[in-house]
Amino acid sequence: MIRFENVSFSYRKGEPVFEGLNLEIGPGLTLVLGVNGSGKSTLLKLAAGVEAPDSGAVFVGGLDLWKDEVAARRSLAYLPEFPDLTPYATIREICDYVCRLRGEPIAKGREGLEMFGLGPYAHRSVRELSMGQKRRATFAAAWIGTPSHVLLDEPLESLDRRIREAALEWIFRLAAAGSAVLVVSHEIDPFAGRADRAVGLGRERPTIAERLPDAPASRIAILEALARRL
């Protein structure tokens, strides 16, 4: 469970992105939709602890993200739209570190690198990778273990078909197992049939579609309306 309690946030000297946001997102796959600039990526950054709210609180698994920081973040996996990894570490070292944080065997990190086609590049530092490789390295780190709160911003971007299929299988498996998986994506179709709910962001309060219809056409119509919401 991820909960935003009366959260307000704005970037430096900018218009508020959120004012008094109250939102609770439970287990399963949640699509976060809205037009560009509606706050989708910012919502994930607040949930990941990348940005701190100006006021209010964010709770992850019942723990205040900024008061019980270590415990709250232990269950989090975050994939940003633009990879932000330390440039001088090798991707093997990054995955080894994530394994230690999540109490997973080091072999899991190696497995993740192989899954995302990075085994031959494990010795390379992040600054030696292409943008697509950096994105896959970030995904490989997020993939380690079974995080119960998963935040994915444009997760299918820059992935080839084989890796896209593996990534989607991992996302759906986590959601089915009870993890709270939040996905921001302009590609609705790959997720539409398996989404448990959707949150539409815009100028007004968030619109939450908790029970999406089973009929594919009706489901897509609701998701597309939320994606276009101003």
Order of alpha helices (4+ residues) and beta strands (2+ residues): beta-beta-beta-alpha-beta-beta-alpha-beta-alpha-alpha-alpha-beta-alpha-beta-alpha-beta-beta-alpha
